[in-house]
Amino acid sequence: MKLFISQPIKVSKWENKLFMPAKYSRYWIRITGVGVQKLHDIDDIDVKREGFADLEGFKAKWEEINGRNAWSENPYVWVYSFVLEYADKRMFGHNADA
């Protein structure tokens, strides 16, 4: 079988998922808490929740993002807790099985 196309195929440019319409999302986060703490108050459990194996890796990434000696400044930081949930397509007027 051969396919002949008389018109050029329009290839859409990749778009950042940050700007994707909500009706196409697969997951949502539900914020369950908001707080403030000093950066150095982070514990090993929270370091792992942030995706790091240990505190040294977290410190290194903090300074890579925020600049040299940023860790030693020990700023106050916002702390969010959340739950990852599947998006319910019905809330956008779509069939949940679609």
C-alpha positions as a Python dict, from the first residue, in 0.01 Angstrom:
ca = {
    (1, 'M'): (0, 0, 0),
    (2, 'K'): (125, 346, -88),
    (3, 'L'): (11, 670, 63),
    (4, 'F'): (16, 985, -147),
    (5, 'I'): (-31, 1317, 21),
    (6, 'S'): (-121, 1617, -191),
    (7, 'Q'): (-81, 1868, 90),
    (8, 'P'): (220, 1907, 318),
    (9, 'I'): (163, 1760, 661),
    (10, 'K'): (155, 2026, 926),
    (11, 'V'): (373, 1922, 1216),
    (12, 'S'): (285, 2117, 1524),
    (13, 'K'): (559, 2258, 1739),
    (14, 'W'): (616, 2092, 2076),
    (15, 'E'): (450, 2286, 2353),
    (16, 'N'): (553, 2292, 2717),
    (17, 'K'): (317, 2078, 2927),
    (18, 'L'): (300, 2365, 3176),
    (19, 'F'): (64, 2538, 2933),
    (20, 'M'): (-142, 2231, 2843),
    (21, 'P'): (-519, 2276, 2884),
    (22, 'A'): (-638, 2122, 3212),
    (23, 'K'): (-883, 1895, 3032),
    (24, 'Y'): (-590, 1694, 2891),
    (25, 'S'): (-404, 1642, 3218),
    (26, 'R'): (-366, 1293, 3361),
    (27, 'Y'): (-265, 1392, 3713),
    (28, 'W'): (-344, 1667, 3959),
    (29, 'I'): (-191, 1759, 4290),
    (30, 'R'): (-405, 1840, 4590),
    (31, 'I'): (-227, 2071, 4833),
    (32, 'T'): (-270, 1930, 5184),
    (33, 'G'): (-51, 2172, 5378),
    (34, 'V'): (158, 2487, 5355),
    (35, 'G'): (420, 2598, 5602),
    (36, 'V'): (746, 2784, 5653),
    (37, 'Q'): (1071, 2651, 5796),
    (38, 'K'): (1442, 2725, 5798),
    (39, 'L'): (1627, 2544, 5521),
    (40, 'H'): (1858, 2358, 5763),
    (41, 'D'): (1555, 2208, 5940),
    (42, 'I'): (1501, 1962, 5653),
    (43, 'D'): (1527, 1603, 5775),
    (44, 'D'): (1639, 1284, 5601),
    (45, 'I'): (1282, 1179, 5519),
    (46, 'D'): (1210, 1509, 5345),
    (47, 'V'): (1543, 1493, 5159),
    (48, 'K'): (1434, 1159, 5015),
    (49, 'R'): (1089, 1300, 4932),
    (50, 'E'): (1268, 1574, 4737),
    (51, 'G'): (1433, 1298, 4531),
    (52, 'F'): (1782, 1290, 4681),
    (53, 'A'): (1971, 999, 4835),
    (54, 'D'): (2126, 1211, 5110),
    (55, 'L'): (2156, 1561, 5252),
    (56, 'E'): (2487, 1626, 5073),
    (57, 'G'): (2322, 1576, 4734),
    (58, 'F'): (2039, 1810, 4834),
    (59, 'K'): (2287, 2076, 4951),
    (60, 'A'): (2484, 2050, 4627),
    (61, 'K'): (2171, 2094, 4414),
    (62, 'W'): (2053, 2384, 4633),
    (63, 'E'): (2380, 2567, 4571),
    (64, 'E'): (2377, 2480, 4200),
    (65, 'I'): (2033, 2641, 4169),
    (66, 'N'): (2067, 2927, 4416),
    (67, 'G'): (2436, 3011, 4399),
    (68, 'R'): (2753, 2949, 4588),
    (69, 'N'): (2719, 2961, 4968),
    (70, 'A'): (2338, 2978, 4939),
    (71, 'W'): (2309, 2684, 5179),
    (72, 'S'): (2499, 2865, 5456),
    (73, 'E'): (2249, 3155, 5446),
    (74, 'N'): (1983, 2916, 5588),
    (75, 'P'): (1684, 3110, 5452),
    (76, 'Y'): (1323, 3054, 5539),
    (77, 'V'): (1158, 2835, 5275),
    (78, 'W'): (797, 2754, 5187),
    (79, 'V'): (709, 2390, 5249),
    (80, 'Y'): (418, 2236, 5060),
    (81, 'S'): (273, 1893, 5118),
    (82, 'F'): (50, 1741, 4853),
    (83, 'V'): (-116, 1428, 4725),
    (84, 'L'): (-87, 1314, 4363),
    (85, 'E'): (-427, 1226, 4219),
    (86, 'Y'): (-555, 1103, 3885),
    (87, 'A'): (-748, 1370, 3698),
    (88, 'D'): (-1120, 1306, 3683),
    (89, 'K'): (-1215, 1375, 3322),
    (90, 'R'): (-1581, 1407, 3420),
    (91, 'M'): (-1506, 1741, 3583),
    (92, 'F'): (-1432, 1877, 3234),
    (93, 'G'): (-1742, 1732, 3070),
    (94, 'H'): (-1564, 1427, 2921),
    (95, 'N'): (-1654, 1063, 2946),
    (96, 'A'): (-1428, 910, 3212),
    (97, 'D'): (-1372, 602, 2995),
    (98, 'A'): (-1262, 801, 2690),
}
